Amino acid sequence: MAFESCTGLTSIEIPNSVTQIGMSAFVYCSGLTDIVIPNSIKEIGVCAFFGCSSLKKVYCKVQTPVAIEAEFEDEVLRNAVLYVSSGCMEKYEKVVPWRNFSAIAEFDTTCNNNDK
C-alpha cells in the first residue's frame, strides 16, 4: 500500500534496488499511465495494480516473467501495451497475467536512453 490512492502519480520507474512490489502497492492509483518494472523484481503481490485503470504503458525489464497474483483490469489489458525486453516476448505470451495483454511489444533494454 505504498502508493495507495495516489491519484497524482502518473509515471513511475521502480529502482533496481527493489526486489518486490508489495500487496496493493499501487492500488487505486487511477492517474498512473506508465510504469517501469526493473529486472530486479522477483515478486509482485496481490492487487498490486488494482484500480490503475489509466495504465497505457507497462515496461517490464524482467527477463523471465514473474508469476504474480496481481491482476490487471480488463480495460488495462485491452488498452495498455506491455513492453518486454528484446527476445522475451514468447515467454510473456505464455504466462498469466502477462499473456492477457492485447498488445505486447519488445524494447531494447541494452540502450541507455530516455526511451525507457
NUKEKOL-670213 format. One record per residue: residue number from 1; x, z, y of N, C-alpha, C in turn. Coordinates in nm, 4 decimals. Example, Ala and Ser with C-alpha at 12.3 -4.5 7.8 and 13.67 -1.06 7.14 Angstrom:
BEGIN
1|1.3190|0.7800|-0.5690|1.2300|0.7800|-0.4500|1.3200|0.7800|-0.3300
2|1.2850|0.7080|-0.2250|1.3670|0.7140|-0.1060|1.2900|0.7870|0.0030
***
This chain:
BEGIN
1|0.0805|0.0000|-0.1187|0.0000|0.0000|0.0000|0.0855|0.0000|0.1262
2|0.2037|-0.0519|0.1138|0.2984|-0.0505|0.2252|0.2438|-0.1180|0.3509
3|0.1730|-0.2281|0.3354|0.1218|-0.3029|0.4496|-0.0305|-0.3118|0.4473
4|-0.0967|-0.2225|0.3787|-0.2419|-0.2281|0.3604|-0.3150|-0.2520|0.4924
5|-0.4026|-0.3520|0.4899|-0.4891|-0.3868|0.6032|-0.4142|-0.4198|0.7317
6|-0.2914|-0.4648|0.7209|-0.2120|-0.5027|0.8385|-0.2493|-0.6467|0.8757
7|-0.3589|-0.6612|0.9468|-0.4126|-0.7937|0.9774|-0.3240|-0.8736|1.0721
8|-0.2364|-0.8076|1.1458|-0.1461|-0.8756|1.2373|-0.0239|-0.9361|1.1694
9|-0.0028|-0.9013|1.0438|0.1103|-0.9562|0.9683|0.0761|-1.0987|0.9276
10|0.1538|-1.1958|0.9753|0.1236|-1.3353|0.9447|0.2250|-1.3988|0.8507
11|0.3459|-1.3479|0.8497|0.4515|-1.4061|0.7675|0.5503|-1.2963|0.7311
12|0.5987|-1.3017|0.6074|0.6991|-1.2028|0.5667|0.7944|-1.2645|0.4655
13|0.9222|-1.2337|0.4834|1.0237|-1.2693|0.3851|1.0775|-1.1377|0.3308
14|1.0455|-1.1112|0.2064|1.0868|-0.9860|0.1432|1.2375|-0.9933|0.1194
15|1.3120|-0.8896|0.1578|1.4584|-0.8924|0.1415|1.5014|-0.8899|-0.0052
16|1.6197|-0.9434|-0.0310|1.6758|-0.9462|-0.1667|1.7020|-0.8079|-0.2239
17|1.7053|-0.7064|-0.1413|1.7287|-0.5703|-0.1902|1.6056|-0.5124|-0.2605
18|1.4917|-0.5778|-0.2464|1.3666|-0.5310|-0.3067|1.3547|-0.5865|-0.4485
19|1.3216|-0.4990|-0.5445|1.3081|-0.5430|-0.6840|1.1640|-0.5414|-0.7337
20|1.0753|-0.4763|-0.6584|0.9349|-0.4781|-0.6993|0.8436|-0.4761|-0.5775
21|0.7308|-0.5408|-0.5949|0.6250|-0.5369|-0.4951|0.5199|-0.4454|-0.5549
22|0.4972|-0.3339|-0.4907|0.4109|-0.2306|-0.5455|0.2635|-0.2652|-0.5484
23|0.1895|-0.1834|-0.6211|0.0456|-0.1967|-0.6325|-0.0171|-0.1959|-0.4933
24|-0.1009|-0.2943|-0.4666|-0.1747|-0.3066|-0.3405|-0.0843|-0.3158|-0.2179
25|0.0376|-0.3610|-0.2336|0.1343|-0.3641|-0.1230|0.0838|-0.4399|-0.0013
26|0.0186|-0.5521|-0.0216|-0.0296|-0.6344|0.0898|-0.1821|-0.6456|0.0906
27|-0.2502|-0.5523|0.0272|-0.3956|-0.5586|0.0152|-0.4611|-0.5682|0.1529
28|-0.5537|-0.6628|0.1654|-0.6300|-0.6873|0.2882|-0.5444|-0.7239|0.4093
29|-0.4305|-0.7850|0.3859|-0.3523|-0.8415|0.4961|-0.4093|-0.9808|0.5226
30|-0.5266|-0.9828|0.5829|-0.6040|-1.1062|0.5966|-0.5397|-1.2099|0.6885
31|-0.4432|-1.1715|0.7696|-0.3740|-1.2660|0.8568|-0.2497|-1.3270|0.7952
32|-0.2117|-1.2794|0.6772|-0.0884|-1.3260|0.6119|-0.1048|-1.4710|0.5664
33|-0.0204|-1.5603|0.6192|-0.0274|-1.7015|0.5832|0.0907|-1.7469|0.4986
34|0.2068|-1.6830|0.5154|0.3285|-1.7225|0.4438|0.3970|-1.5989|0.3873
35|0.4452|-1.6113|0.2644|0.5241|-1.5029|0.2053|0.6383|-1.5643|0.1264
36|0.7555|-1.5022|0.1368|0.8724|-1.5452|0.0597|0.9085|-1.4311|-0.0343
37|0.9036|-1.4605|-0.1642|0.9351|-1.3626|-0.2678|1.0760|-1.3934|-0.3181
38|1.1689|-1.2990|-0.3020|1.3089|-1.3262|-0.3386|1.3321|-1.3265|-0.4900
39|1.4450|-1.3787|-0.5293|1.4843|-1.3849|-0.6703|1.5037|-1.2456|-0.7306
40|1.5179|-1.1439|-0.6491|1.5422|-1.0081|-0.6976|1.4177|-0.9398|-0.7550
41|1.3004|-0.9961|-0.7297|1.1752|-0.9326|-0.7734|1.1612|-0.9392|-0.9258
42|1.1368|-0.8232|-0.9849|1.1198|-0.8111|-1.1303|0.9768|-0.7719|-1.1673
43|0.9021|-0.7190|-1.0694|0.7677|-0.6689|-1.0976|0.6804|-0.6806|-0.9732
44|0.5558|-0.7225|-0.9963|0.4573|-0.7279|-0.8887|0.3354|-0.6509|-0.9374
45|0.2960|-0.5508|-0.8618|0.1891|-0.4611|-0.9014|0.0491|-0.5179|-0.8872
46|-0.0439|-0.4491|-0.9483|-0.1859|-0.4843|-0.9459|-0.2351|-0.4922|-0.8018
47|-0.3139|-0.5922|-0.7742|-0.3777|-0.6112|-0.6427|-0.2783|-0.6235|-0.5280
48|-0.1566|-0.6628|-0.5559|-0.0548|-0.6728|-0.4509|-0.0976|-0.7666|-0.3384
49|-0.1715|-0.8723|-0.3718|-0.2114|-0.9712|-0.2721|-0.3628|-0.9817|-0.2563
50|-0.4362|-0.8829|-0.3047|-0.5819|-0.8860|-0.2963|-0.6252|-0.8819|-0.1497
51|-0.7155|-0.9711|-0.1125|-0.7642|-0.9749|0.0245|-0.6763|-1.0531|0.1203
52|-0.5738|-1.1188|0.0682|-0.4859|-1.2025|0.1507|-0.5419|-1.3449|0.1508
53|-0.6613|-1.3587|0.2033|-0.7360|-1.4839|0.1928|-0.6819|-1.5976|0.2794
54|-0.5903|-1.5687|0.3717|-0.5355|-1.6729|0.4593|-0.4036|-1.7319|0.4094
55|-0.3561|-1.6862|0.2931|-0.2283|-1.7379|0.2410|-0.2334|-1.8894|0.2273
56|-0.1334|-1.9552|0.2821|-0.1220|-2.1013|0.2731|0.0064|-2.1442|0.2027
57|0.1115|-2.0606|0.2144|0.2408|-2.0931|0.1535|0.2962|-1.9689|0.0856
58|0.3225|-1.9823|-0.0449|0.3851|-1.8748|-0.1215|0.5152|-1.9316|-0.1765
59|0.6276|-1.8833|-0.1244|0.7593|-1.9259|-0.1709|0.8068|-1.8237|-0.2721
60|0.8285|-1.8659|-0.3945|0.8743|-1.7743|-0.4980|1.0108|-1.8219|-0.5470
61|1.1142|-1.7459|-0.5107|1.2512|-1.7835|-0.5467|1.2933|-1.7326|-0.6844
62|1.2054|-1.6591|-0.7506|1.2349|-1.6041|-0.8828|1.2474|-1.7205|-0.9820
63|1.3596|-1.7287|-1.0511|1.3861|-1.8402|-1.1423|1.2956|-1.8397|-1.2656
64|1.2707|-1.7221|-1.3195|1.1815|-1.7074|-1.4341|1.0569|-1.6358|-1.3840
65|0.9393|-1.6975|-1.3977|0.8182|-1.6388|-1.3416|0.7971|-1.4946|-1.3869
66|0.7635|-1.4112|-1.2905|0.7343|-1.2717|-1.3179|0.5922|-1.2643|-1.3712
67|0.5761|-1.2062|-1.4904|0.4421|-1.1839|-1.5437|0.3827|-1.0700|-1.4629
68|0.2776|-1.0995|-1.3901|0.2217|-0.9997|-1.3000|0.0746|-0.9767|-1.3272
69|0.0292|-0.8606|-1.2867|-0.1120|-0.8293|-1.2967|-0.1833|-0.8618|-1.1663
70|-0.1073|-0.8971|-1.0651|-0.1665|-0.9293|-0.9355|-0.2493|-1.0557|-0.9484
71|-0.3567|-1.0574|-0.8765|-0.4429|-1.1744|-0.8776|-0.4518|-1.2314|-0.7372
72|-0.4558|-1.3612|-0.7297|-0.4776|-1.4287|-0.6031|-0.6238|-1.4714|-0.6001
73|-0.6851|-1.4626|-0.4857|-0.8243|-1.5017|-0.4732|-0.8395|-1.6514|-0.4969
74|-0.9585|-1.6919|-0.5424|-0.9848|-1.8326|-0.5714|-0.9549|-1.9227|-0.4525
75|-0.9888|-1.8763|-0.3330|-0.9639|-1.9542|-0.2116|-0.8141|-1.9819|-0.1941
76|-0.7328|-1.8830|-0.2222|-0.5876|-1.8988|-0.2117|-0.5384|-1.9957|-0.3189
77|-0.5859|-1.9798|-0.4398|-0.5429|-2.0679|-0.5489|-0.5788|-2.2135|-0.5198
78|-0.6899|-2.2364|-0.4516|-0.7333|-2.3724|-0.4168|-0.6573|-2.4284|-0.2973
79|-0.6287|-2.3450|-0.1966|-0.5790|-2.3954|-0.0686|-0.4308|-2.3743|-0.0406
80|-0.3694|-2.2788|-0.1048|-0.2276|-2.2496|-0.0791|-0.1377|-2.3352|-0.1670
81|-0.0163|-2.3523|-0.1218|0.0860|-2.4201|-0.2012|0.1832|-2.3139|-0.2513
82|0.2084|-2.3162|-0.3806|0.3100|-2.2311|-0.4404|0.4384|-2.3125|-0.4461
83|0.5409|-2.2669|-0.3742|0.6714|-2.3325|-0.3756|0.7630|-2.2534|-0.4679
84|0.8234|-2.3223|-0.5635|0.9142|-2.2583|-0.6583|1.0506|-2.3258|-0.6515
85|1.1511|-2.2558|-0.6967|1.2876|-2.3083|-0.6948|1.2978|-2.4384|-0.7740
86|1.3835|-2.5282|-0.7261|1.4055|-2.6561|-0.7940|1.4347|-2.6344|-0.9417
87|1.3667|-2.7120|-1.0252|1.3867|-2.7047|-1.1695|1.3009|-2.6000|-1.2389
88|1.2170|-2.5286|-1.1641|1.1373|-2.4190|-1.2217|0.9879|-2.4487|-1.2325
89|0.9443|-2.5629|-1.1828|0.8011|-2.5901|-1.1785|0.7362|-2.5841|-1.3162
90|0.7986|-2.6408|-1.4164|0.7399|-2.6420|-1.5505|0.7155|-2.4999|-1.6021
91|0.8074|-2.4089|-1.5727|0.7903|-2.2692|-1.6145|0.6677|-2.2075|-1.5473
92|0.6523|-2.2318|-1.4182|0.5408|-2.1738|-1.3423|0.4064|-2.2332|-1.3827
93|0.4075|-2.3578|-1.4265|0.2830|-2.4231|-1.4683|0.2287|-2.3660|-1.5992
94|0.3048|-2.2789|-1.6652|0.2642|-2.2229|-1.7935|0.2222|-2.0762|-1.7871
95|0.2457|-2.0088|-1.6739|0.2281|-1.8641|-1.6672|0.1194|-1.8255|-1.5656
96|0.0249|-1.7435|-1.6117|-0.0785|-1.6884|-1.5234|-0.0161|-1.5785|-1.4399
97|-0.0467|-1.5631|-1.3150|-0.1453|-1.6372|-1.2358|-0.0878|-1.7604|-1.1676
98|0.0416|-1.7809|-1.1806|0.1086|-1.8898|-1.1085|0.0499|-2.0260|-1.1416
99|0.0177|-2.0495|-1.2664|-0.0332|-2.1816|-1.3063|-0.1705|-2.2120|-1.2470
100|-0.2368|-2.1111|-1.1947|-0.3701|-2.1299|-1.1377|-0.3691|-2.1877|-0.9966
101|-0.2510|-2.1976|-0.9353|-0.2434|-2.2619|-0.8043|-0.2714|-2.4109|-0.8206
102|-0.3565|-2.4647|-0.7359|-0.3876|-2.6082|-0.7417|-0.2674|-2.6929|-0.7057
103|-0.1827|-2.6405|-0.6172|-0.0645|-2.7153|-0.5732|0.0608|-2.6314|-0.5950
104|0.1525|-2.6874|-0.6751|0.2824|-2.6250|-0.6987|0.3876|-2.7291|-0.6641
105|0.4845|-2.6904|-0.5832|0.5914|-2.7822|-0.5429|0.7250|-2.7115|-0.5552
106|0.8301|-2.7908|-0.5721|0.9643|-2.7339|-0.5800|1.0310|-2.7415|-0.4433
107|1.1190|-2.6449|-0.4173|1.2009|-2.6490|-0.2968|1.3412|-2.6069|-0.3346
108|1.4383|-2.6513|-0.2556|1.5791|-2.6259|-0.2834|1.6199|-2.4917|-0.2239
109|1.6529|-2.3961|-0.3093|1.6928|-2.2637|-0.2621|1.8432|-2.2545|-0.2397
110|1.9179|-2.3614|-0.2698|2.0621|-2.3559|-0.2501|2.1000|-2.3812|-0.1047
111|2.0119|-2.4450|-0.0294|2.0388|-2.4706|0.1121|2.0147|-2.3435|0.1903
112|2.0997|-2.3176|0.2829|2.0837|-2.2010|0.3706|2.0370|-2.2529|0.5059
113|1.9034|-2.2748|0.5146|1.8487|-2.3298|0.6383|1.7200|-2.2574|0.6742
114|1.6526|-2.3051|0.7753|1.5307|-2.2400|0.8231|1.4054|-2.2878|0.7525
115|1.4168|-2.3684|0.6491|1.3009|-2.4192|0.5774|1.2600|-2.3274|0.4644
116|1.3011|-2.2046|0.4672|1.2764|-2.1006|0.3672|1.3834|-2.1133|0.2651
***
